[in-house]
Amino acid sequence: MRAGKTSTYRQAIFDALYKAMRDALDVPDDDQFMTITEHEPENFRFGHAFGITRSEDLVYIRITMFDTRTAQQKKTLFKRIAELLGENPGIAAEDIFVNLLESSKENWSVGHGLAQFT
């Protein structure tokens, strides 16, 4: 996202994303491994592709997850993210750009150097 938003704004993004993932994907309790990367205006570019007019409030959201979710779960997630970010911190739906990266379970180690999901 573009630099300059308040800590409260950034925390609202974290909270909304976590709630959306809990609602749509039933992620485990306290599965909150998230980062926010901010970019100075000269390092932040976007366009109006796909017939969507975006503003400088655009946020790019990348979620890495198991490749076990259905297309319907993903659609539900996209909708829920837009709803919750619209409520707080007030991001317009056209300023929410989501990309899901899927990976099979054997590609994950969440600690101790173990393959927990194989």
C-alpha positions as CSV (number, residue, x, y, z in Angstrom):
1,M,0.0,0.0,0.0
2,R,1.0,3.6,-0.4
3,A,2.9,5.0,2.7
4,G,1.3,7.5,5.0
5,K,-1.7,5.7,6.6
6,T,-2.0,5.7,10.4
7,S,-1.3,2.7,12.6
8,T,-5.0,2.5,13.4
9,Y,-5.7,2.2,9.6
10,R,-3.1,-0.5,9.1
11,Q,-4.4,-2.4,12.2
12,A,-7.9,-2.3,10.8
13,I,-6.6,-3.9,7.6
14,F,-5.0,-6.7,9.6
15,D,-8.2,-7.2,11.6
16,A,-10.5,-7.2,8.5
17,L,-8.3,-9.7,6.6
18,Y,-8.1,-12.1,9.6
19,K,-11.9,-11.9,10.1
20,A,-12.5,-12.5,6.4
21,M,-10.3,-15.5,6.3
22,R,-11.9,-16.9,9.4
23,D,-15.4,-16.4,7.9
24,A,-14.7,-17.6,4.4
25,L,-11.9,-20.2,4.9
26,D,-12.3,-21.2,8.5
27,V,-8.6,-20.6,9.1
28,P,-7.4,-21.7,12.6
29,D,-7.7,-19.6,15.6
30,D,-4.8,-17.1,15.9
31,D,-3.5,-17.9,12.4
32,Q,-2.3,-14.4,11.9
33,F,0.9,-14.3,10.0
34,M,0.6,-11.0,8.2
35,T,2.8,-8.1,7.0
36,I,2.1,-4.7,5.5
37,T,4.5,-3.2,3.1
38,E,4.3,0.5,2.5
39,H,5.7,2.3,-0.6
40,E,6.5,6.0,-1.1
41,P,4.4,7.6,-3.9
42,E,7.3,7.4,-6.4
43,N,7.5,3.6,-5.8
44,F,3.7,3.0,-6.0
45,R,2.0,2.6,-9.4
46,F,-1.4,1.4,-10.5
47,G,-3.7,1.6,-13.5
48,H,-7.3,1.5,-14.3
49,A,-7.3,-1.9,-16.0
50,F,-10.3,-4.2,-16.0
51,G,-12.7,-1.2,-16.2
52,I,-12.0,-0.2,-12.6
53,T,-11.1,3.4,-11.6
54,R,-8.8,3.2,-8.6
55,S,-7.4,5.8,-6.2
56,E,-4.2,6.3,-4.3
57,D,-5.9,4.3,-1.4
58,L,-5.4,1.1,-3.5
59,V,-4.2,-1.8,-1.4
60,Y,-2.6,-4.9,-3.0
61,I,-3.4,-8.0,-0.9
62,R,-1.5,-11.3,-1.4
63,I,-2.7,-14.3,0.5
64,T,-0.6,-17.5,0.4
65,M,-2.7,-20.6,1.3
66,F,-3.1,-24.3,0.9
67,D,-4.4,-25.4,-2.5
68,T,-7.4,-27.1,-0.9
69,R,-10.0,-24.3,-1.1
70,T,-12.9,-24.3,-3.6
71,A,-13.7,-21.6,-6.1
72,Q,-16.8,-20.7,-4.0
73,Q,-14.7,-20.3,-0.9
74,K,-12.4,-18.0,-2.8
75,K,-15.3,-15.9,-4.1
76,T,-16.7,-15.7,-0.6
77,L,-13.3,-14.5,0.7
78,F,-13.0,-11.8,-2.0
79,K,-16.5,-10.5,-1.2
80,R,-15.9,-10.6,2.6
81,I,-12.6,-8.8,2.3
82,A,-14.3,-6.0,0.3
83,E,-17.2,-5.8,2.8
84,L,-15.0,-5.7,5.9
85,L,-12.4,-3.3,4.5
86,G,-15.2,-1.1,3.4
87,E,-16.6,-0.9,6.9
88,N,-13.2,-0.3,8.6
89,P,-10.9,1.4,7.7
90,G,-13.2,2.6,4.8
91,I,-11.5,1.3,1.7
92,A,-13.6,1.5,-1.5
93,A,-14.2,-1.8,-3.2
94,E,-12.5,-0.6,-6.3
95,D,-9.3,0.0,-4.3
96,I,-9.0,-3.6,-3.1
97,F,-6.8,-5.8,-5.3
98,V,-6.5,-9.4,-4.1
99,N,-4.2,-12.2,-5.4
100,L,-4.3,-15.7,-4.0
101,L,-1.2,-17.8,-4.2
102,E,-1.8,-21.5,-3.6
103,S,0.7,-24.1,-2.5
104,S,0.3,-27.8,-1.7
105,K,0.6,-28.8,2.0
106,E,3.9,-30.5,1.6
107,N,5.5,-27.2,0.7
108,W,4.9,-25.7,4.2
109,S,6.9,-25.8,7.4
110,V,5.5,-23.5,10.1
111,G,8.2,-24.0,12.6
112,H,10.9,-26.3,14.1
113,G,12.0,-27.3,10.6
114,L,9.3,-29.9,10.4
115,A,6.9,-30.8,7.5
116,Q,3.8,-30.4,9.6
117,F,1.2,-31.1,6.9
118,T,2.6,-34.1,5.1
